[in-house]
Amino acid sequence: MRMAHAPNSRVLIVEDDVSLASGLALGLAQAGFAVTLCASGEQALVALRRGAMMDAPMRILIVEDDSTLGSGI
């Protein structure tokens, strides 16, 4: 099933398991999403700020539910 989305929709994945994040990113990229991977909450906040400053905000956030990522997201 293919989901409709805006061209070049940006997705931010926050996941510290490289294998899981890479597989998810690959599938989303093949579906036409522009994917940014971050392994920590700090990296994610930098990516979110950068996207906002460039007028290219993330449209979808996928965040690991794990307190080790830190607060702030």
Secondary structure as a PSIPRED ss2 file (coil, helix, strand):
# PSIPRED VFORMAT (PSIPRED V4.0)

   1 M C   1.000  0.000  0.000
   2 R C   1.000  0.000  0.000
   3 M C   1.000  0.000  0.000
   4 A C   1.000  0.000  0.000
   5 H C   1.000  0.000  0.000
   6 A C   1.000  0.000  0.000
   7 P C   1.000  0.000  0.000
   8 N C   1.000  0.000  0.000
   9 S C   1.000  0.000  0.000
  10 R E   0.000  0.000  1.000
  11 V E   0.000  0.000  1.000
  12 L E   0.000  0.000  1.000
  13 I E   0.000  0.000  1.000
  14 V E   0.000  0.000  1.000
  15 E C   1.000  0.000  0.000
  16 D C   1.000  0.000  0.000
  17 D C   1.000  0.000  0.000
  18 V H   0.000  1.000  0.000
  19 S H   0.000  1.000  0.000
  20 L H   0.000  1.000  0.000
  21 A H   0.000  1.000  0.000
  22 S H   0.000  1.000  0.000
  23 G H   0.000  1.000  0.000
  24 L H   0.000  1.000  0.000
  25 A H   0.000  1.000  0.000
  26 L H   0.000  1.000  0.000
  27 G H   0.000  1.000  0.000
  28 L H   0.000  1.000  0.000
  29 A H   0.000  1.000  0.000
  30 Q H   0.000  1.000  0.000
  31 A C   1.000  0.000  0.000
  32 G C   1.000  0.000  0.000
  33 F C   1.000  0.000  0.000
  34 A E   0.000  0.000  1.000
  35 V E   0.000  0.000  1.000
  36 T E   0.000  0.000  1.000
  37 L E   0.000  0.000  1.000
  38 C E   0.000  0.000  1.000
  39 A C   1.000  0.000  0.000
  40 S C   1.000  0.000  0.000
  41 G H   0.000  1.000  0.000
  42 E H   0.000  1.000  0.000
  43 Q H   0.000  1.000  0.000
  44 A H   0.000  1.000  0.000
  45 L H   0.000  1.000  0.000
  46 V H   0.000  1.000  0.000
  47 A H   0.000  1.000  0.000
  48 L H   0.000  1.000  0.000
  49 R H   0.000  1.000  0.000
  50 R H   0.000  1.000  0.000
  51 G H   0.000  1.000  0.000
  52 A H   0.000  1.000  0.000
  53 M H   0.000  1.000  0.000
  54 M C   1.000  0.000  0.000
  55 D C   1.000  0.000  0.000
  56 A C   1.000  0.000  0.000
  57 P C   1.000  0.000  0.000
  58 M C   1.000  0.000  0.000
  59 R C   1.000  0.000  0.000
  60 I E   0.000  0.000  1.000
  61 L E   0.000  0.000  1.000
  62 I E   0.000  0.000  1.000
  63 V E   0.000  0.000  1.000
  64 E C   1.000  0.000  0.000
  65 D C   1.000  0.000  0.000
  66 D C   1.000  0.000  0.000
  67 S H   0.000  1.000  0.000
  68 T H   0.000  1.000  0.000
  69 L H   0.000  1.000  0.000
  70 G C   1.000  0.000  0.000
  71 S C   1.000  0.000  0.000
  72 G C   1.000  0.000  0.000
  73 I C   1.000  0.000  0.000
